[in-house]
Amino acid sequence: MQLKLEGRRAVVCGASRGIGRAIAGVLADMGASLTLVARDESALAAVAAKLPGGAAQHAIRSVDFLDTEAVSRAFADIAGERPVHVLINNTGGPAAGPVFEARPEEFADAFRQHVLAAQLAAQALVPGMKKSQYGRIINIISTSVKEPIPGLGVSNTIRAAMAAWAKTLSRELAPAGITVNNVLPGFTSTERLDYLFRQRAQKSGGDIEEIERAALAQVPTGRFARPEEIAWAVGFLASPQAAYVNGVNVPVDGGRMASL
């Protein structure tokens, strides 16, 4: 089975690094032309230059997802250029910490950065998907949707909100042939994971290597994921072959979660 996206256009959010960058690489390899979105314009340009087709085939857009008005303008502009067939909602996770200690503005910022940004992107791009009769909305969330992660209070809360938003949207858009699915990465070798381990070490006074070993011990496969392994799951969900997969959470966690 060959997964192809030739002639399709995809928007990849958070594409400057980590999982987002890996997703951009996979979708470009599948033949899609991309619009890469993140805050760091120079990092986006570097990613675009290394993709198949280079900067001539792929566009970049610098946007701060905490700026709701800027997000609205950016996606209106992207939609106005030509139809988008695949939307990857992916943005940085909230700061670590217990939920009880979180300030109200931390929840508000995280909601704006994740749920509101995804809503505005969908509202701008779905009309083009309907006209093209092809649409995939894929949200990169977290395994905390199924099992809340200790010490990530705000993240657990907002990820659950994203999952509920996606499930609701999947039922509303299904008659138009548009699917909405979530990919739930487990421990993945990215800057985000390094940050979380450092935070735990600082709060506990422990050693980072010990914290890494404890995390690794939870994963039956015995290793952390590579960003590309998350991206391959996204590539399938973005493909024509996934047309009947809708409204689901797809864990890519090496079997770490104990829940069904």
matplotlib code that plots the C-alpha trace (Angstrom):
import matplotlib.pyplot as plt

x = [0.0, 1.4, 0.2, 0.2, -0.9, 0.1, -1.9, -2.9, -2.0, -1.4, -0.9, 1.4, 1.4, 4.4, 6.5, 9.8, 10.9, 10.1, 7.1, 5.7, 9.0, 8.8, 5.2, 6.2, 8.9, 6.5, 3.7, 6.2, 7.5, 4.0, 3.8, 1.9, 2.7, 2.9, 2.4, 4.5, 3.3, 5.2, 6.6, 10.2, 10.3, 14.0, 13.5, 10.6, 12.6, 15.3, 12.8, 11.1, 14.5, 15.2, 11.9, 11.4, 10.7, 12.3, 11.1, 9.7, 7.0, 6.4, 5.3, 5.9, 3.9, 5.1, 2.3, 2.1, -0.8, -1.3, -2.3, -5.9, -6.4, -3.1, -4.1, -7.4, -5.7, -3.1, -5.5, -7.8, -4.8, -3.8, -7.4, -7.5, -4.4, -5.9, -7.7, -6.1, -6.9, -5.0, -4.8, -2.3, -3.1, 0.1, 1.5, 3.7, 2.4, 1.7, 4.2, 4.5, 3.1, 0.3, -3.2, -4.0, -1.2, -2.0, -3.0, -6.2, -4.3, -2.3, -5.5, -6.7, -3.4, -3.4, -7.0, -6.2, -3.1, -4.7, -8.5, -9.2, -6.3, -7.6, -11.2, -10.1, -7.9, -10.8, -13.3, -11.0, -10.0, -13.0, -14.9, -12.1, -12.1, -15.8, -15.3, -12.5, -14.4, -11.3, -10.5, -8.4, -8.0, -5.4, -4.7, -1.4, -2.5, -1.2, -1.8, -3.1, -6.4, -6.8, -4.6, -3.8, -0.1, 1.0, 2.6, 1.0, -2.2, -2.9, -1.8, -4.1, -7.0, -6.5, -5.7, -9.0, -10.8, -9.0, -10.1, -13.8, -13.7, -12.3, -14.8, -17.7, -16.3, -15.8, -19.5, -20.4, -18.1, -18.3, -21.2, -18.9, -16.3, -14.0, -12.4, -11.2, -8.8, -6.3, -2.8, -1.6, 2.2, 3.8, 7.3, 9.0, 12.6, 12.0, 12.9, 9.5, 10.5, 13.9, 12.1, 9.7, 12.6, 14.5, 11.5, 11.0, 14.6, 14.5, 11.4, 12.5, 16.2, 16.8, 19.1, 17.9, 19.3, 17.4, 14.2, 14.8, 15.4, 12.2, 10.2, 11.8, 10.8, 7.2, 7.5, 7.2, 9.1, 12.0, 12.7, 11.3, 9.7, 11.4, 9.4, 9.1, 7.2, 4.5, 4.6, 4.0, 0.7, -0.2, 0.6, -1.8, -4.6, -4.0, -4.1, -7.1, -6.8, -8.0, -11.3, -13.3, -11.3, -13.0, -13.3, -10.7, -7.7, -4.6, -2.0, 1.6, 3.2, 5.0, 2.3, 3.0, -0.7, -2.4, -5.9, -7.8]
y = [0.0, 3.4, 6.5, 9.5, 13.1, 14.4, 17.4, 18.1, 21.0, 20.6, 23.1, 21.9, 23.9, 23.8, 22.8, 24.4, 21.5, 18.2, 16.2, 19.1, 19.1, 15.4, 15.5, 18.1, 15.8, 12.8, 14.8, 16.3, 12.9, 11.8, 14.5, 17.3, 20.9, 22.5, 25.7, 25.6, 27.6, 28.5, 31.5, 31.2, 32.4, 31.6, 28.0, 27.5, 28.7, 26.2, 23.3, 24.3, 24.4, 20.8, 19.4, 17.8, 20.6, 23.1, 26.7, 26.8, 24.2, 25.0, 28.2, 29.5, 31.6, 33.1, 33.2, 33.4, 31.1, 33.2, 36.1, 35.1, 38.0, 37.2, 33.5, 34.5, 36.8, 34.2, 31.4, 33.6, 34.5, 30.9, 29.9, 32.7, 31.5, 28.1, 25.2, 23.3, 19.6, 18.6, 20.6, 19.5, 21.2, 21.0, 23.5, 23.5, 22.1, 24.2, 24.5, 21.7, 21.9, 20.7, 21.7, 23.1, 25.6, 26.8, 30.4, 31.2, 32.9, 29.7, 28.0, 30.9, 31.1, 27.3, 27.4, 30.2, 28.5, 25.2, 25.1, 28.6, 28.4, 25.0, 26.4, 29.4, 27.3, 24.9, 27.7, 29.2, 26.0, 23.7, 25.6, 24.8, 21.2, 20.9, 22.4, 20.0, 17.1, 16.1, 17.0, 15.7, 17.5, 15.8, 17.0, 16.2, 15.9, 13.6, 10.3, 12.3, 12.3, 8.7, 8.8, 12.2, 12.6, 13.6, 17.1, 18.3, 19.8, 22.5, 20.3, 17.5, 19.9, 21.5, 18.3, 16.8, 19.9, 19.5, 15.9, 16.8, 19.5, 17.1, 14.4, 16.9, 18.3, 14.9, 14.1, 17.5, 17.3, 13.6, 14.1, 16.4, 13.6, 15.4, 13.4, 14.6, 12.5, 12.8, 11.3, 10.8, 10.7, 8.9, 9.7, 11.1, 12.3, 16.0, 19.2, 19.1, 15.8, 17.1, 20.1, 17.9, 15.8, 18.9, 20.3, 17.0, 16.9, 20.5, 19.9, 16.6, 17.4, 14.1, 13.2, 13.7, 10.3, 8.6, 10.3, 9.2, 5.6, 5.7, 6.9, 4.4, 1.6, 2.4, 1.7, -2.0, -1.4, -0.2, 3.0, 6.5, 7.2, 9.0, 12.0, 10.3, 7.4, 9.8, 11.4, 8.1, 7.6, 11.2, 10.4, 7.4, 9.5, 12.2, 9.8, 8.7, 5.2, 6.6, 7.9, 5.7, 6.5, 9.3, 10.7, 8.4, 8.8, 7.0, 6.4, 6.1, 5.3, 1.9, 0.3, 2.5, 3.1, 0.4, 1.4, 0.0]
z = [0.0, -1.0, 0.8, -1.5, -1.2, -4.6, -5.6, -2.0, 0.3, 4.0, 6.8, 9.5, 12.8, 15.1, 12.1, 13.2, 15.4, 17.0, 16.0, 13.8, 11.7, 11.3, 10.2, 7.6, 6.3, 6.0, 4.3, 1.8, 1.0, 0.3, -2.3, -0.5, -0.8, 2.6, 4.5, 7.7, 10.7, 13.8, 15.6, 14.4, 10.8, 10.3, 11.7, 9.4, 6.4, 7.3, 7.5, 4.2, 2.4, 3.3, 2.2, -1.2, -3.6, -1.2, -0.7, -4.2, -3.3, 0.4, 2.1, 5.6, 8.0, 11.3, 13.8, 17.6, 18.6, 21.8, 19.6, 18.6, 16.1, 14.4, 14.1, 12.6, 10.0, 9.2, 8.4, 6.5, 4.3, 3.9, 3.0, 0.4, -1.4, -2.5, -0.9, 2.0, 2.2, 5.4, 8.7, 11.4, 14.7, 16.7, 19.2, 22.3, 25.5, 28.6, 31.4, 33.9, 37.4, 39.7, 38.6, 42.0, 41.8, 38.3, 37.8, 35.9, 33.2, 32.5, 31.7, 29.6, 27.6, 27.0, 25.9, 23.5, 22.1, 21.6, 21.3, 20.0, 17.5, 16.2, 16.0, 14.0, 11.7, 11.0, 10.4, 7.8, 6.0, 6.1, 3.4, 1.0, 2.1, 1.4, -2.1, -2.8, -1.4, 0.6, 4.2, 7.1, 10.4, 12.6, 16.1, 17.9, 21.6, 24.3, 26.0, 28.9, 27.0, 28.2, 31.3, 33.0, 33.5, 37.1, 37.2, 34.0, 35.4, 32.8, 29.9, 31.0, 31.2, 27.8, 26.0, 27.2, 25.9, 22.5, 22.4, 23.1, 20.5, 17.9, 18.7, 18.4, 15.1, 13.6, 13.8, 12.4, 9.4, 8.5, 6.1, 4.0, 3.8, 6.3, 9.0, 12.4, 14.4, 17.2, 17.5, 21.1, 21.3, 24.2, 25.4, 22.2, 21.9, 21.5, 23.2, 25.0, 26.7, 27.7, 29.3, 31.3, 32.6, 33.6, 35.4, 37.3, 38.3, 39.6, 41.7, 43.1, 43.4, 41.6, 38.7, 35.1, 34.1, 36.9, 35.8, 32.2, 33.3, 35.4, 32.4, 30.1, 32.5, 31.8, 28.1, 27.1, 23.9, 26.0, 24.2, 23.5, 20.2, 17.3, 16.0, 12.6, 14.2, 15.3, 11.9, 10.1, 11.9, 10.9, 7.3, 7.3, 8.8, 6.2, 3.3, 1.1, 2.7, 6.0, 4.7, 7.1, 10.2, 12.0, 15.5, 17.1, 19.4, 18.1, 20.8, 19.5, 22.9, 22.6, 24.7, 27.8, 28.7, 30.6, 29.5, 26.5]

ax = plt.figure().add_subplot(projection="3d")
ax.plot(x, y, z, "-o")
ax.set_aspect("equal")
plt.show()
